[in-house]
Amino acid sequence: MKKKDHYLKIVEWSEEDQCYVGSIPGWIGKCCHGDNEEDVYRQLCQILDEWIEIYENDNIPLPPGISGKKFSGKFQLRVDSDLHKALAIRAMQANESLNSFCSKILRKTILQTGHLKANNCIERD
């Protein structure tokens, strides 16, 4: 397996930018964009190759990759492994810990439903 195969490559549509945007969660943020999804993916792979080469030339350890990583499905709260992986990827994209990211999502959801008081106590139905 090539070193670049250890890293998750994401190309997604950006409503804000009205184009496809590529990133490597946990390492390289949004770094390329374009109107064609396949072209953006090729750009992203080229950028990843360049970053790996730079790190190796400078004797800097490569960050751990996410591809192939096993997710247990729990972090105090048991969830299915697909949800765990999706949350972990989004947390990396936001440069946050999984705990912090999930906490913000849960808090936002509770606030939107009106079940969180100003003093941060959850109201019971």
Secondary structure in CASP SS format (residue, H / E / C, confidence):
PFRMAT SS
TARGET T0000
AUTHOR 0000-0000-0000
METHOD secondary structure of the structure
MODEL  1
M C 1.00
K C 1.00
K H 1.00
K H 1.00
D H 1.00
H H 1.00
Y C 1.00
L C 1.00
K C 1.00
I E 1.00
V E 1.00
E E 1.00
W E 1.00
S E 1.00
E C 1.00
E C 1.00
D C 1.00
Q C 1.00
C E 1.00
Y E 1.00
V E 1.00
G E 1.00
S E 1.00
I E 1.00
P C 1.00
G C 1.00
W C 1.00
I E 1.00
G E 1.00
K E 1.00
C E 1.00
C E 1.00
H E 1.00
G E 1.00
D C 1.00
N C 1.00
E H 1.00
E H 1.00
D H 1.00
V H 1.00
Y H 1.00
R H 1.00
Q H 1.00
L H 1.00
C H 1.00
Q H 1.00
I H 1.00
L H 1.00
D H 1.00
E H 1.00
W H 1.00
I H 1.00
E H 1.00
I H 1.00
Y H 1.00
E H 1.00
N H 1.00
D C 1.00
N C 1.00
I C 1.00
P C 1.00
L C 1.00
P C 1.00
P C 1.00
G C 1.00
I C 1.00
S C 1.00
G C 1.00
K C 1.00
K C 1.00
F C 1.00
S C 1.00
G C 1.00
K E 1.00
F C 1.00
Q C 1.00
L C 1.00
R E 1.00
V C 1.00
D C 1.00
S H 1.00
D H 1.00
L H 1.00
H H 1.00
K H 1.00
A H 1.00
L H 1.00
A H 1.00
I H 1.00
R H 1.00
A H 1.00
M H 1.00
Q H 1.00
A C 1.00
N C 1.00
E C 1.00
S C 1.00
L H 1.00
N H 1.00
S H 1.00
F H 1.00
C H 1.00
S H 1.00
K H 1.00
I H 1.00
L H 1.00
R H 1.00
K H 1.00
T H 1.00
I H 1.00
L H 1.00
Q H 1.00
T H 1.00
G C 1.00
H C 1.00
L E 1.00
K C 1.00
A C 1.00
N C 1.00
N C 1.00
C C 1.00
I E 1.00
E C 1.00
R C 1.00
D C 1.00
END
